[in-house]
Every structure is written in C-alpha cells, then in structure tokens.
Amino acid sequence: MADSTSSMPVGTTGAGGGNMLRITGLNTGLDIDAMVKKMLTADQTKVDNAKQQQQLIQWRQEAYQSIISDVKDLQSAYFDITNSSNYLLSSNSYNNMTATSSDAAMVSGKATTTAISGNYQILVKQLAASAEIDSSSKIQYKDKTDPSKTIDATGSTKLSDLDSSLTTSDIKLNLTYNGSVETIKLQNTNGTATIQDLADAIKSQTNGSVTARFNELTGQFSIQTANTGDEYTLEINNDGSSASLLTDLNLKTPTTIQGQNAIVGIKEPGSNDFIKTEQKSNTFNINGMTYNLYQTTPNTDIDTSNTTNIKGDDPVSISVTQDTSKVHDLISNFLDKYNKLIDEIQGKLTEKKDYDYQPLTSTQESSMSDTTITNWNNKAKQGILRSDDNLQKMLDDLTNAFVSPIKDSNGNNVSTFYFGSIGSNSIGIDTSNEIKDAGKVTITDDAKFTQALQNNADEIMKLFTTTSDSSDDSTKFSQSGIFQRINQIITNNVGSIGSTYNTAILTNYANIQDDYSISGGSGTGTLPDQIYQKQLLINQLTDKMSTNQTKYYNQFTALETAMEKLNAQQSTLSMYLS
C-alpha cells in the first residue's frame, strides 16, 4: 500500500534544490540534492563564465569612464571659453604686457604683445561723437482740463497729447542718415502712439543704424547715429501728414548734422612729440595699444607751429610693462595636468594582466572577507585596458598635435618658432626621451621658453592658437595650432564641454547602448552593448540550467515513486509468506 510521502517531491531547499521545498529520497536513501548539484556543474560553470566575462566588460566600462572624467577635467580647466583666466585658445592669455593709466576715468589703455614697454602720454582735444539732433528744450504740453497749466512729457506720453493734429492712423518722419533716406512710419491707431513708440520705430526701421531716446531727467528727445565719426550724418524733416511733429518734440528743422572724430595726441616711448591722430571711435588701436577715451584732457590744443602735433600741460600717462610669468605659469600648469593624464592613460595601456586573478563567482565570494574580495578584485582589474585601440589612438593623436609642423594654406610655417628644444627658434618645450614617460611634454629649457615669451609672444601665440577654416580633417589638423589641435582631439573623444552622453569616440564606446534586440545582435559593439549581450547569454544559460534542474528532479521523483511501489509490494509479499 502507498504511504503518505508518495506525492511529495524529493530534495530540499538549498544545494540544487531551487526555491521549492523538497525532501531528500526516503525510499532510495540517495542524497538527491547533492547529485543534482553535481549533474548541474557544467551548466553552472557556463553561467559563472558568462558572468565573469560580463564583469570584465563592466570593469572596462568603469575604467573608461574614469579616464573620460579626467579628460573632461582637463578640457574644462583649459578649453572652456567662459574660464577666461585659463583659456588656452584666447590671444589674451598670451599677452605679457600690462598697461596702467594715471587717470583711467579720462583715458585707459590695453597693451597687446606687439606694444613697446615704456611710458605713453595721451592728450585728448576732442572726443568722437555721433551725429545727433536733440530737443532744444524740455518737452511739455497743455493740460486739456486746464489749458493754463503745462505737463512735463514722459516716454509714455501719447503724441496726440502733444498736439491734437497727431491723431492720424500713421505718423511719418523723413530721416536722412549716412546718405540713405528712410521714411519712418509709426502706427497711431486711435492716437495711442507714444514718444517711446516713436523711438522704437526709428531704431527698428533703420536696423539700428539710428537710435532715439527720451531722457527722463532732462525731458528731451534725441535722435542719433549709432556710430561715431565725421563720416556719419543725420537730417530729419516732417512728412506732410505730420507737419507739427518736429515742433512738438522741440527738434530743429531740416539741418544736416555731422558726427565728429576724436582728435588725440599720443607721445610713445622714445618720442619727443605728441603726434596728432584723428579716430572715428573713442576706442581705437595703434601700434599694439588699445586706447579708450572718456573725457578731453584740460588745456589741450593743436600746436599751431606744427599742426601734425598737439600740445597740452596735463596728459594722461599709461605705463606699459612686460610680465611673462602669467603666460609661463599658464602653460606650465597645463603641461603638469596634461602629463598626469598621459601618465594615467599610458599606465592603463601598458599594465600587465595577471591571469591568476579572474572575477570571483558568488560561491567564491561567500567564503571570503570583504577585504580579501577587494584585494582580489583590484588584482583582477589590472590590465583591463592593456593595448586598448581607442586610448592608443587618442594618445598618438595628442603626441602628433605637438610634434607635427604647423603650416598655412601655402605650405609655409605659420610661426617663426617651432616645438622642440634644439635650434635657436625652438621654444624649449619638448616630448620626453624616456620610454617610461612616453607622450609626456615638459619645459626642457626654461630660459629659452621665457626668452621666447618676452621677445616673440605673438609668434608663440601663432604656434599654439592658429585656427584653420578647412573642412578637411587632415588639412585642418595641419593648419591648426598645437592647443587648437588638442582641443579638437579632446572634443572628438569625449565631446564638447557640458555634454555627458554624446557620439564622441570614448564616450560613445563607454556609455551608449545601441542594441536592444531580443537576440543581441544589432548593436555597434559598444561596452553597454557587450554587457547587454552577456546578460542575454546569462539569462539563456540560467533558463537552460533551471530546465535541466527540473528534469533531473522529476527523474529522481519517478525513481522514488518506483522504489515506493517496490517496497510496498515486498512488504505485502512478506506478509503472505509469513
């Protein structure tokens, strides 16, 4: 007869037993869990191998992401245009000249790399001015409720309040500026157009060449050319439909107003005279100096004995001195950070793999302490990026950025100086000759580098920052300065500043998953694709092992059932025989 255990599965939760509660073979006396576990060894090994392979890929991804982060740190430190103090691509970063004015509220100056050191003196006879027509007096209008009273106009005052005749749907003003004639048309629906509306219309309809404003302090209206200088002229007159507009705004009737040039006298270092110059703007450049004029200097006049000169007793002095330390430190600090990055990449490319250390299985980890697991994993991660093609290509490109000659479109050197340490026109910066420091760049001759900055800063700037308009990558590389090349290489590999996930080489390979297919065969081979494909394999192998496990337990269950029946038959036969 059957006993109560005949319908129960065999095995126990744990070794090979899965999540089901199983009872080890009572009829056969076999350790079924242990037997099933051994029978699944091959399946478990396949799962463990797939997980180990996936772990290696994940470690590669983490190593890539660490390098990408460090590359972007270098990028943001030296190639971010918003970081003006360290921006390597700006001409201002290579300017070793400083200019200090004795009265910056009157005249200020800025020296470029081509300016001469010394003391500059400046006399200002006349400032540059735009052609401007102003109200002759404060704009006022009569109070409609009490005509004996007057009201001061504001920008929001309606033109129809100034004059009841200005109620037409369109107000027109003929404007002649710089030889061009423009009829300003102002929509005045129901007489609602204001003084400010007129100012806006003038600017808009002349595309900003002429501007207008209502001065809330003086109560006056003005129209002026946007640019200064005697080449700019301005004339206004009424259109017949709004004949009183100029009168109501207290503006002068048709007269051509001309702008004026700045008249300045400059005594440069080594000169005995204030040389007269006329400039269209109050900001202008001469001989490597940028001057900004704000006020005329007192007691200044044309030298009647020599009209090419200006005389005066109270010039503004601008002292120009040279300081190479800022440029020197900027490049030196960049090279320090750059070399740390190169050292990191070179270390990963040459790090040897210890094949005695593979990613741990969960079974192996279960018998280890946390410290032992960490130490083991650190060993297993070694060599994870050895001879990586992407990193090696970036490293080679960075090295070539320094050593490849920089040519213009005619094949000539863009600078009289060149990268290296040999020769009178080398800059004293060179790549390392040590194998262990391959790819690193250092200042090998500080005296030569400093001298080049002192005497030829403009040529050094060309060497580092020259740009190319070519659309061909090879030509653009050849024609670009060293730091322009490095900036492009970094962008090509990790993307532009501020971007995280992009199609740049390293970033795309480390972070972008293209494959979401069921079979795992439609991606581009990025690391996320590889991780995904391994996960599909792990799922497949795990499902197969689960199927095999169920099959084995079912077979042992059948065996237990057969043994149970046999035992029952033997028991019955024994009863009859006894």
C-alpha positions in Angstrom: 0.0 0.0 0.0 1.2 3.5 -0.7 2.3 5.7 2.2 1.7 9.4 2.7 5.0 10.5 1.1 4.3 9.2 -2.3 3.0 12.5 -3.7 5.8 14.7 -2.3 8.8 15.9 -4.4 12.2 14.9 -3.4 15.2 17.2 -2.4 15.5 20.2 0.0 15.8 23.9 -0.4 19.5 24.7 -1.0 22.1 22.9 -2.9 20.5 22.4 -6.3 17.0 22.5 -4.8 16.0 25.9 -6.0 13.1 27.6 -4.3 10.9 24.5 -3.8 10.8 22.6 -0.6 12.0 19.1 -1.4 12.5 16.1 0.8 15.6 14.0 0.1 14.9 10.5 -1.2 13.3 8.5 1.6 12.9 5.3 -0.4 16.2 5.2 -2.3 18.3 6.7 0.5 20.1 8.9 -2.1 21.4 12.5 -1.4 19.4 13.8 -4.4 20.3 17.5 -3.8 24.0 16.7 -3.9 23.6 14.5 -7.0 21.5 17.2 -8.9 24.1 19.8 -8.0 26.8 17.7 -9.4 24.8 17.0 -12.5 24.3 20.8 -13.0 28.1 21.6 -12.6 28.6 22.0 -16.3 25.6 24.3 -16.5 26.7 26.4 -13.5 30.2 26.7 -14.9 28.8 28.2 -18.2 26.7 30.7 -16.2 29.7 31.6 -14.0 31.9 32.1 -17.0 29.4 34.3 -18.7 29.1 36.4 -15.5 32.8 36.7 -15.2 33.1 37.9 -18.8 30.3 40.4 -18.2 32.2 41.6 -15.0 35.3 42.2 -17.1 33.4 44.3 -19.5 31.8 46.3 -16.7 35.3 46.9 -15.2 36.4 48.1 -18.7 33.5 50.5 -18.7 34.3 51.8 -15.3 38.0 52.3 -16.3 36.9 54.1 -19.5 34.5 56.4 -17.5 37.3 57.3 -15.1 39.6 58.3 -18.0 36.8 60.2 -19.7 36.2 62.1 -16.4 39.8 63.1 -16.2 40.0 64.2 -19.9 36.9 66.4 -19.3 38.6 67.9 -16.2 41.5 69.0 -18.4 39.0 70.2 -21.0 37.0 72.3 -18.6 40.2 73.7 -16.9 41.9 75.0 -20.1 39.5 74.9 -23.1 36.3 76.5 -21.6 35.8 79.9 -23.2 33.9 81.0 -20.0 37.1 80.4 -17.9 38.9 83.4 -19.3 41.8 83.2 -16.8 42.9 79.8 -18.1 41.5 79.7 -21.6 44.4 78.5 -23.8 42.8 79.4 -27.1 42.4 83.2 -26.4 45.0 85.7 -27.6 44.6 87.5 -24.3 46.1 84.5 -22.5 49.4 85.1 -24.3 49.5 88.9 -23.7 52.6 89.5 -21.5 52.1 93.3 -21.5 50.2 95.2 -18.9 49.0 98.8 -19.1 48.3 101.1 -16.2 46.7 104.5 -16.6 47.3 107.6 -14.4 43.6 108.6 -14.9 41.5 105.7 -16.2 38.3 107.8 -15.9 39.8 110.0 -18.6 41.8 107.6 -20.8 42.5 103.9 -20.3 44.7 101.6 -22.3 45.4 98.0 -23.0 48.7 96.7 -24.4 49.0 93.7 -26.7 52.1 91.5 -27.4 53.3 93.9 -30.1 53.3 97.0 -27.9 56.5 98.6 -26.7 57.3 98.8 -23.0 57.5 102.2 -21.5 55.5 105.4 -20.7 52.8 106.6 -23.1 51.3 110.1 -22.8 47.9 111.0 -24.3 46.2 114.3 -24.9 42.6 114.4 -25.9 41.5 117.5 -27.8 38.1 116.2 -28.9 36.0 113.0 -28.4 34.4 111.2 -31.2 30.7 111.8 -31.4 27.7 110.6 -33.4 25.5 112.8 -35.5 22.8 113.8 -33.0 19.7 116.0 -33.1 18.3 117.0 -29.7 15.3 118.8 -28.3 16.1 122.4 -27.8 14.2 122.4 -24.5 12.0 120.2 -22.2 9.0 118.7 -24.0 5.7 119.9 -22.4 2.1 120.0 -23.4 -1.1 121.8 -22.2 -3.4 120.2 -19.7 -6.7 119.5 -21.5 -8.8 120.2 -18.5 -6.9 123.4 -17.7 -5.1 124.9 -20.7 -3.3 127.4 -18.4 -1.3 124.5 -17.0 1.5 122.6 -18.7 2.5 119.0 -18.1 6.0 117.6 -18.5 6.1 114.8 -21.1 7.4 111.3 -20.3 8.3 108.4 -22.6 4.7 107.0 -22.3 3.2 110.4 -23.3 0.9 110.0 -26.3 1.9 112.1 -29.3 -1.7 113.1 -29.7 -1.4 114.7 -26.2 1.4 116.9 -27.5 -0.7 118.0 -30.5 -4.3 117.2 -31.3 -3.4 117.1 -35.0 -1.2 114.0 -34.4 -4.3 111.7 -34.4 -3.9 110.2 -37.9 -3.6 106.4 -38.1 0.0 106.8 -39.4 2.7 109.2 -38.4 5.6 109.7 -40.7 9.0 111.2 -40.3 11.5 111.6 -43.1 15.0 110.6 -41.9 18.2 111.0 -43.9 21.3 109.3 -42.4 24.6 108.5 -44.0 23.2 109.2 -47.4 20.2 106.9 -47.0 16.7 108.2 -46.9 14.1 106.4 -44.7 10.5 107.3 -44.0 9.8 106.2 -40.5 6.2 105.0 -40.3 4.5 104.8 -36.9 1.2 103.1 -36.3 -1.0 105.6 -34.4 -4.3 103.7 -34.1 -6.8 106.0 -32.2 -4.0 108.3 -31.4 -2.3 105.8 -29.0 1.3 106.0 -30.2 3.7 107.3 -27.6 7.1 109.1 -27.6 8.8 105.8 -26.7 6.9 104.1 -29.7 8.5 106.7 -32.0 12.0 105.9 -30.6 11.5 102.2 -31.0 10.2 102.7 -34.6 13.3 104.8 -35.5 15.7 102.1 -34.3 13.7 99.2 -35.8 13.2 100.7 -39.2 16.8 101.8 -39.6 18.1 98.4 -38.4 19.8 100.0 -35.5 21.8 102.5 -37.7 19.9 105.3 -36.0 18.7 105.3 -32.4 16.4 107.6 -30.4 15.7 108.1 -26.8 13.6 110.1 -24.4 15.7 111.4 -21.5 13.5 111.2 -18.3 15.9 113.5 -16.5 16.0 116.4 -19.0 12.6 115.8 -20.6 14.2 116.0 -24.0 14.1 113.7 -27.1 17.2 112.9 -29.2 17.9 111.1 -32.4 21.5 110.0 -33.2 23.5 107.7 -35.4 24.7 104.5 -33.8 28.3 105.1 -34.9 30.6 108.0 -34.2 32.9 109.8 -36.6 32.6 112.6 -39.2 31.5 110.2 -42.0 28.1 109.8 -40.3 25.4 112.4 -41.0 21.8 112.9 -39.9 18.9 115.0 -41.1 15.2 114.9 -40.2 12.1 116.6 -41.5 8.3 116.2 -41.3 6.3 114.3 -43.7 3.3 116.3 -44.8 0.9 114.1 -42.8 2.5 115.0 -39.5 3.9 118.5 -40.1 3.9 119.5 -36.4 5.8 116.5 -35.0 9.3 118.2 -35.0 7.9 121.3 -33.4 6.1 119.4 -30.7 9.3 117.5 -29.9 11.3 120.8 -29.9 13.6 119.4 -32.6 15.5 121.6 -35.1 14.1 121.8 -38.6 16.0 120.3 -41.6 19.7 120.8 -40.9 22.3 118.2 -41.7 24.2 117.3 -38.6 27.6 115.6 -38.9 29.4 113.4 -36.4 32.9 114.2 -35.3 36.2 112.4 -35.0 38.2 112.1 -31.9 41.3 114.3 -32.0 44.1 112.9 -30.0 47.8 113.4 -29.4 50.0 110.4 -28.5 53.6 110.5 -27.3 55.0 107.0 -27.5 58.1 105.8 -25.5 61.2 107.3 -27.1 59.3 110.2 -28.9 59.5 113.9 -28.1 56.2 115.0 -29.6 52.5 114.4 -29.2 51.6 113.1 -32.7 48.1 114.1 -33.7 45.7 111.4 -34.9 42.0 111.5 -35.8 39.9 108.5 -35.0 36.3 107.6 -35.9 35.7 106.0 -32.5 36.7 106.7 -28.9 38.1 103.2 -28.8 40.9 102.5 -31.3 44.1 100.5 -31.8 47.6 101.9 -32.7 50.9 100.1 -32.6 49.8 97.3 -30.3 47.9 99.6 -27.9 44.1 99.9 -27.5 43.0 103.3 -26.2 39.6 104.1 -24.7 38.8 107.8 -24.5 36.2 109.1 -21.9 37.0 112.8 -21.4 39.0 115.5 -23.0 42.2 116.5 -21.2 42.5 120.0 -19.9 44.5 122.7 -21.6 44.9 120.8 -24.8 45.1 122.4 -28.2 46.6 122.0 -31.7 50.2 123.0 -32.0 50.0 126.0 -34.4 53.7 125.7 -35.1 53.2 122.1 -36.3 49.6 121.1 -37.0 50.5 117.4 -37.0 51.2 117.8 -33.3 49.1 118.5 -30.2 50.2 120.4 -27.1 49.0 120.3 -23.6 50.1 120.5 -20.0 48.1 117.7 -18.4 48.4 114.5 -20.4 47.3 111.1 -19.1 50.2 108.7 -18.7 49.9 105.0 -19.4 52.7 102.8 -18.2 53.3 99.6 -20.2 55.3 96.9 -18.6 56.1 93.3 -19.6 55.4 90.3 -17.4 55.9 86.8 -18.8 55.1 85.0 -15.5 51.4 84.7 -16.2 51.8 83.1 -19.6 54.6 80.9 -18.4 52.6 79.7 -15.4 49.5 79.1 -17.5 51.3 76.8 -20.0 53.4 75.2 -17.2 50.3 74.3 -15.2 48.6 73.0 -18.2 51.5 70.7 -19.0 51.5 69.4 -15.4 47.8 68.4 -15.6 48.2 67.1 -19.2 51.2 64.9 -18.2 49.2 63.4 -15.3 46.5 62.4 -17.8 49.1 61.0 -20.2 50.7 59.1 -17.3 47.3 57.6 -16.4 46.5 56.5 -20.0 50.0 55.2 -20.6 49.8 53.2 -17.4 46.5 51.6 -18.4 47.8 50.8 -21.9 50.9 49.0 -20.5 49.6 47.4 -17.4 50.0 43.7 -17.5 47.2 41.2 -16.9 47.6 38.6 -14.1 45.6 35.7 -15.4 45.7 34.0 -12.0 43.0 36.5 -10.9 39.6 36.3 -12.5 36.4 37.9 -11.4 35.0 36.0 -8.4 31.9 33.9 -8.5 29.2 34.3 -5.9 30.3 30.9 -4.4 33.9 32.1 -4.1 32.9 35.4 -2.5 30.8 33.6 0.1 33.9 32.2 1.7 35.9 35.4 1.6 36.1 38.5 3.8 35.3 42.0 2.3 39.0 43.0 2.4 40.0 39.8 0.6 37.4 40.4 -2.0 38.5 44.0 -2.6 42.2 43.0 -2.9 41.3 40.2 -5.3 39.2 42.4 -7.5 42.0 45.0 -7.6 44.3 42.4 -8.9 41.7 41.1 -11.4 41.2 44.6 -12.8 44.8 45.0 -13.7 45.5 45.1 -17.4 41.8 45.7 -18.2 42.7 48.4 -20.8 46.0 47.0 -21.9 46.7 47.9 -25.6 43.2 49.4 -25.9 42.9 50.7 -29.5 40.8 53.8 -28.7 43.1 55.0 -26.0 46.2 54.3 -28.0 44.8 56.3 -30.9 44.0 59.3 -28.7 47.4 59.2 -27.2 49.1 59.1 -30.6 47.0 62.0 -31.8 47.9 64.1 -28.8 51.6 63.4 -29.3 51.2 64.3 -33.0 49.5 67.5 -32.0 52.8 68.7 -30.5 55.4 67.4 -32.9 53.7 67.8 -36.3 54.7 71.1 -38.1 52.0 73.8 -38.4 51.6 75.0 -42.0 49.5 77.6 -43.7 47.5 77.1 -46.8 50.6 77.7 -48.9 52.7 75.1 -47.0 54.7 77.7 -45.1 55.3 77.6 -41.3 52.7 79.8 -39.5 55.3 80.8 -36.9 59.0 81.6 -36.9 59.1 79.4 -33.7 58.7 75.6 -33.5 58.0 73.0 -30.9 61.2 71.4 -29.5 64.4 72.1 -27.7 67.0 72.1 -30.4 67.8 75.2 -32.5 67.7 78.9 -31.9 63.9 79.2 -32.8 62.7 76.3 -30.7 60.5 77.2 -27.7 62.3 75.0 -25.2 59.3 72.6 -24.8 59.7 69.0 -25.9 58.5 65.5 -25.6 60.2 63.2 -23.1 63.0 60.9 -24.3 62.3 58.4 -21.5 60.4 55.3 -22.5 58.5 55.3 -19.2 57.4 58.9 -19.9 56.4 58.4 -23.5 53.9 61.0 -24.6 54.7 63.5 -21.8 55.6 67.1 -22.7 57.8 69.3 -20.5 59.6 72.6 -20.5 63.1 71.3 -21.2 64.8 74.7 -21.4 63.1 77.3 -19.2 65.4 80.1 -20.1 64.7 79.6 -23.9 61.0 79.4 -23.3 61.0 82.6 -21.1 63.0 84.5 -23.7 60.6 83.5 -26.4 57.7 84.7 -24.4 59.5 88.0 -23.7 60.6 88.8 -27.3 58.2 86.9 -29.5 54.9 86.3 -27.7 52.9 86.9 -30.8 54.8 84.1 -32.6 54.3 81.8 -29.6 50.6 82.6 -29.8 50.5 81.6 -33.5 52.2 78.4 -32.7 49.6 77.5 -30.1 46.3 79.1 -31.2 46.3 79.4 -35.1 42.9 78.3 -36.5 42.0 76.7 -39.8 38.8 77.1 -41.8 39.4 73.9 -43.7 36.6 71.4 -43.7 39.0 68.5 -44.4 40.1 67.0 -41.1 43.7 66.3 -42.2 44.2 69.8 -43.6 42.6 71.4 -40.6 44.9 69.4 -38.3 48.0 70.5 -40.3 47.0 74.2 -40.3 45.9 74.4 -36.6 48.0 75.5 -33.7 49.0 73.0 -31.0 46.3 73.8 -28.5 43.7 74.1 -31.2 44.6 70.5 -32.2 44.4 69.3 -28.6 41.1 70.9 -28.1 39.7 69.2 -31.2 41.2 65.8 -30.2 39.6 66.1 -26.8 36.2 67.0 -28.3 36.4 64.2 -30.8 37.0 61.7 -27.9 34.8 62.9 -25.0 32.5 65.5 -26.6 32.1 69.3 -26.1 32.1 71.0 -22.8 28.9 70.4 -20.8 27.9 67.3 -22.7 27.7 63.9 -20.9 26.3 61.4 -23.4 27.3 62.1 -27.0 28.8 60.4 -30.1 32.4 61.2 -29.3 34.6 58.2 -29.6 35.4 57.3 -25.9 32.0 58.5 -24.6 30.0 56.6 -27.1 32.0 53.4 -26.6 31.7 53.5 -22.9 28.2 54.8 -22.4 25.9 54.4 -25.3 23.8 51.3 -25.8 22.6 50.7 -29.4 21.5 47.1 -29.1 18.0 46.5 -27.5 17.2 43.5 -29.7 15.9 40.2 -28.4 18.8 38.3 -29.9 21.5 40.9 -29.0 23.0 41.1 -32.5 22.0 44.5 -33.8 24.4 46.8 -31.9 27.7 48.5 -32.8 29.8 46.7 -30.2 29.9 49.4 -27.5 30.6 48.3 -24.0 26.9 48.7 -23.0 26.1 46.6 -26.0 28.5 43.9 -24.9 27.2 44.0 -21.3 23.6 43.6 -22.7 24.6 40.7 -24.9 26.3 38.9 -22.0 23.2 39.5 -19.9 21.1 37.8 -22.6 23.5 34.9 -22.6 23.4 34.7 -18.8 19.6 34.6 -18.9 19.6 31.9 -21.6 22.1 29.7 -19.7 20.2 30.3 -16.4 16.9 29.2 -18.0 18.6 26.1 -19.5 20.1 25.2 -16.1 16.7 25.7 -14.5 15.1 23.4 -17.1 17.8 20.8 -16.6 17.3 21.0 -12.8 13.6 20.4 -13.1 14.2 17.5 -15.4 16.7 15.9 -13.0 14.4 16.2 -10.0 11.5 14.8 -12.0 13.6 11.8 -12.9 14.6 11.2 -9.3 10.9 11.7 -8.2 10.0 8.9 -10.7 12.7 6.7 -9.2 11.4 7.4 -5.7 7.9 6.5 -6.8 9.0 3.3 -8.3 11.0 2.4 -5.2 8.0 3.2 -3.1 5.9 0.8 -5.1 8.5 -1.9 -5.0 8.9 -1.6 -1.2 5.1 -1.8 -0.8 5.0 -5.0 -3.0 7.8 -6.5 -1.0 6.0 -5.7 2.3 2.8 -7.4 1.1 4.6 -10.5 -0.2 6.4 -10.8 3.1 3.1 -10.7 5.0 1.7 -13.6 2.9 4.8 -15.6 3.2 4.9 -15.2 7.0 
